[in-house]
Amino acid sequence: MPPKILVVDDEPPIVEMLSYNLKQANYTVITASDGEQAVQLARSEAPDLIILDLMLPKIEGMEVFRLVRRDHDVPVIMLTARDAEIDRVVGLELGADDYVVKPFSVRELMARVRTVLRRAHAPRPDAPQAAARPEAVLTVGPLRVDTACREVTVGAAEVPLTALEFDVLHMLALHAGQVLTREFLLERVWGYDYPGYTRVVDAVIKRLRGKLGAAAAVIVTVRGVGYKFRIE
């Protein structure tokens, strides 16, 4: 079945334009025009992705995000106003996968949709035959990154990462000891290199550090450049 996408916006022209283009790309589309309806549809329809405007009637977009993510770890792309920098920062720190600033390019948004869905559907094998090869496991102190099973543990406890958070940690681990610029991470993990979007990288690193606890010391900030995975 094609991925199901929930489009949430109270501006009919935007909903119509997004619905048309998504359907042309063979996605199943459902729509909501206010926050209350969005929460109901997210729970009843279990979409594969939500495109969420933050300026909504009844329940504002940030609260919709919190309510939806409390029930299900569905990927979310936020739609924000050009001057709503604080909304983008808060949304990213809460765990949004990406954001697009209005007015936006349809081609750009469609590229983001494909990238987020591809990441969300990355295989996570659980069968015995899919067990990780030794070289697919990186261990640094109490931190263990299993690239085949896409699992991260600190000591005996599994760390629940989103697909995006895992991909960023994995990219850093693959280049352990090297300094990776934010632009490099944007290009290799998100699949784009638009100026001004490096805030996305910083937000994911912040979330990773919060989840890894003491083990987060492996992620080192190189001021003015980017990040590196420390293996000493």
N, C-alpha and C positions, 0 to 999 in steps of 0.2 A: 504494500500500500504506500502511496506517496505520503511524505511528511505532512502533518497537519499544522498550520500556522494560525495563531490567533492574532488578529490585528486590532489594536485598541486605540481609538482616536475619536474625538468628538467633532472633527471637521470632515463632513461628508466627501468633499473633493479628494482629500488625502486617502480616505478609506477606499473610495472607488478606484483611485489610481493604483494604490498598492494591491488591492484585490485583483484587478485586471492583470497586472504584471506578474503577480505570484501564480495566478491560475494559468497564465500563458507558459510559465515555467513548470507546469504540471504539479504544483502544490495544491493541497486541499486547504481552503481558506474559510475561517469563521471570523466574525467581526463583532466588536462591542463598541458602544458609543459613550459609555460611562464606566466609572470604576466598579460600581456594584455589579453590573452585568459582566464585567471582565472577570471578577473573582468567581462568579457563578459558573461561567463558561470554562474557566481554567480548571475548575474542580470536576465539572461534569463531562467535559470533552477531552481532557488530558492531552493538550496540544504538545507537539514536539518542539515548538518555539513560539515565543510571544514577542511581538513588536509592540512596545508599550509607550504611548505618549504620557508624559508626566503631568501635563495640565489637563485634568479631567474633572467633570462634575461628579457629585455624590461622594465618591471616594477618590482622593488625589492619587496620582500615579505611584508615588513612593510608598504609600500605604498598601496599594494594590500589590506592589512588588513584595513587600514584607509578608502579606497574607498568603500570596501564592507560593512563595519560597518556603513558607512554614509547612506547607502540605507536600510540595514536590520540587525537586531540583531541576526544574525546567529552564532551559536557556532563555535569556531575555536580552533583547536589543532595545535600548531606550531611545526615544525620540525627544530631543530637548530643543528649547529655543536658543538662538545664537548667544544671548546674553545670560543664559542660566548656568554659569560655570559651577556655582555651588551645588546645583542639582546633579550635575554630571559627577562631581567629586563624591558626593554622598552616595549616589547610586552605584558607582564603581566600588566604593569601599564596602557597600552592603553585599556586593557579589554579582552585579550585572555583568554580562559577558561582553557587551560592547555598547556603543552609543553612536547616534548619527544626529547631526545638528540640522535643524530646519532653517532655511529651505535646503533640501538635499537632492542629490543626484539619484535617480532611480537605479542607474547602473551601479553606483557605489553601494546602495543599500542591498541590491540583489547579490552583489559579491560578498557582502557581510553575512547575508543569510546563508549562502552556500558554505562559507567558512565555518560558521557557528554550528550548522547542522552536521557537517563532516566531522568536526571535533566531537560533538555530542554523541555521535554514533560510532566512534572509534571502538574497535573490539576490545572487550574485557574478558578474556577466556577464563573459564572456571573449571573446565574438564581436566582430568589428570594428564591427558596427552598434550595439553597446552601449557604445562608447567614451564616456568622460565628456565632457560639455560643459565649456567653459572655466570657467563659473561654478560647476561642481560640484567644482572643484579649489581647495583652499586651500593656499597656499605661504607658510611663514614661515621665513626663513632656509633651512637645509638640509632642513627638514621639509615633506613634501608629503602632503596628505590628499586622496585621491580618493574622494569620497562615492558616485559611481556604481558604481565597480568595487570599492569597499570595500577599497582598498589604501592602505597607508601606507609611504612611503619616507623614508629619511634619506640625503641625497646620492644615490648610485646604488644603495644597498642597500635591498631591501624588508624591512620590519619585520614579522615573523610575529605578528600579534595574534589573540587569540581573538575570537569574535563580540561577546562582552560588552565586552572591552577596546576594540574599535573603536567600539562604540556610545557608550561613555563619552567617548572622545576626540572623536568626532563631535559629541556634544551640547555639549561645551565649545567646540569650534570654531564651531559654529553660533551660539553666544552669545559670540563672541570679545570680550574687553574687559569683559564683565559678570561679576559675582561670582555663582556658582551655589551655593546651599546644598546640603548633603548630602541634605536632605529633598527638594529639587527634583529632584536627580539620581535618587534612589530612585524617585520618582513617575514621572518621565519615561522612565527607562531600564529600571528593573526592573518598574515598573507597580504599586508599592505604597508605602505610607508608614508602615509599622509602627514605632513607637518602639523604639529599641535596635538597629536594623538598620543604622545609619549606618556601623558597622564595615566592612560590605561595600564601601561606597564607598571608604573609606580604603585597603582592601586592593587594590582594582583600580587606584587611582591609584599606589600603590607599585609594582605590577607594571608599569604603563605607564612610569613613570619609569625603571625598570630596563631596559626594552626599548628606550626611545628614546635612552638615553645622554645625550650633551651636549645634544641637541635637547629633552630633558625640561624645559629651562628655560622653555619656553612654558607649562608648567602651574605656576601660582603658588598657593601655599596662603595663604588669607586667614584668619588665626588666629581661631578662634571662630565662623567663618561657613561657609566652604567653599572653593571653588576657582574660578580663572578662567583663561582662555586668553589669554596675553599676545601682542599683535600688534605691539608697538612694536619 
